[in-house]
């Protein structure tokens, strides 16, 4: 499964149902060299060239339950609808 958020396509998608944490990553997670927190509170990771390579979403299922969508600002605003997020969680 892949997930596209803005111009980034994440080819590693994992969901920890017990912790309600969604992990999105491009390639090897070890490629991340810079770590930040988005204004929405998500952990975001960048490679040495400044490209977005990872997003960790805590409380992914609760976003769906409250009718929200996934929003990540890095610095542009990237979004997934609640429907898209639900399908990712169910498939992961």
C-alpha positions as CSV (number, residue, x, y, z in Angstrom):
1,X,0.0,0.0,0.0
2,X,1.1,3.5,-0.7
3,X,-0.3,6.8,0.6
4,X,0.2,10.1,-1.2
5,X,0.1,13.3,0.9
6,X,0.7,16.4,-1.2
7,X,3.7,15.6,-3.5
8,X,5.0,12.8,-1.3
9,X,4.1,9.2,-1.8
10,X,4.8,7.1,1.2
11,X,5.6,3.5,0.4
12,X,5.8,2.2,4.0
13,X,2.5,2.4,5.8
14,X,2.1,0.9,9.2
15,X,-0.7,1.3,11.8
16,X,-0.4,0.3,15.4
17,X,-4.1,-0.3,16.4
18,X,-3.3,-0.7,20.1
19,X,-1.5,2.6,20.3
20,X,-3.6,4.3,17.6
21,X,-0.5,5.5,15.8
22,X,-0.1,5.7,12.0
23,X,3.4,5.6,10.5
24,X,4.0,6.9,7.0
25,X,7.5,6.7,5.5
26,X,9.3,6.9,2.2
27,X,11.8,4.1,1.8
28,X,14.1,3.2,4.7
29,X,13.2,5.0,8.0
30,X,16.9,5.4,8.6
31,X,17.0,7.9,5.8
32,X,15.5,10.6,8.1
33,X,18.1,13.0,9.5
34,X,15.9,15.9,10.6
35,X,13.0,15.7,13.0
36,X,10.3,18.3,13.7
37,X,6.8,18.6,15.0
38,X,4.1,20.0,12.7
39,X,1.8,22.8,14.0
40,X,-0.9,20.0,14.3
41,X,1.4,18.0,16.6
42,X,2.5,15.3,14.2
43,X,6.1,14.1,14.1
44,X,7.6,14.8,10.7
45,X,10.9,13.7,9.3
46,X,13.1,14.9,6.5
47,X,16.1,13.5,4.7
48,X,19.5,15.2,4.3
49,X,18.2,17.1,1.3
50,X,15.2,18.5,3.2
51,X,12.6,16.3,1.6
52,X,9.7,15.0,3.7
53,X,10.3,11.3,4.3
54,X,8.1,10.5,7.3
55,X,5.0,11.4,9.3
56,X,3.9,9.9,12.5
57,X,0.2,10.5,13.5
58,X,-0.8,9.8,17.1
59,X,-4.5,9.4,17.5
60,X,-5.2,8.6,13.8
61,X,-8.4,6.7,14.5
62,X,-9.7,9.4,16.8
63,X,-9.4,11.9,13.9
64,X,-11.8,9.7,12.0
65,X,-14.2,9.3,14.9
66,X,-14.4,13.0,15.3
67,X,-15.1,13.5,11.6
68,X,-11.8,15.2,11.0
69,X,-9.2,14.8,8.4
70,X,-5.5,14.4,8.6
71,X,-3.8,17.8,8.2
72,X,0.0,18.2,8.2
73,X,1.7,21.5,7.6
74,X,5.3,21.2,6.3
75,X,5.3,24.3,5.5
76,X,2.4,23.8,2.9
77,X,-0.8,22.3,4.2
78,X,-1.3,18.7,3.2
79,X,-4.6,16.9,3.8
80,X,-6.2,13.4,3.7
81,X,-10.0,13.2,4.1
82,X,-11.5,11.1,6.9
83,X,-12.5,8.6,4.3
84,X,-9.0,8.3,2.9
85,X,-7.6,8.0,6.4
86,X,-10.1,5.3,7.4
87,X,-9.2,3.2,4.3
88,X,-5.5,3.5,5.1
89,X,-6.0,2.3,8.7
90,X,-8.2,-0.6,7.7
91,X,-5.7,-1.8,5.1
92,X,-2.6,-1.4,7.2
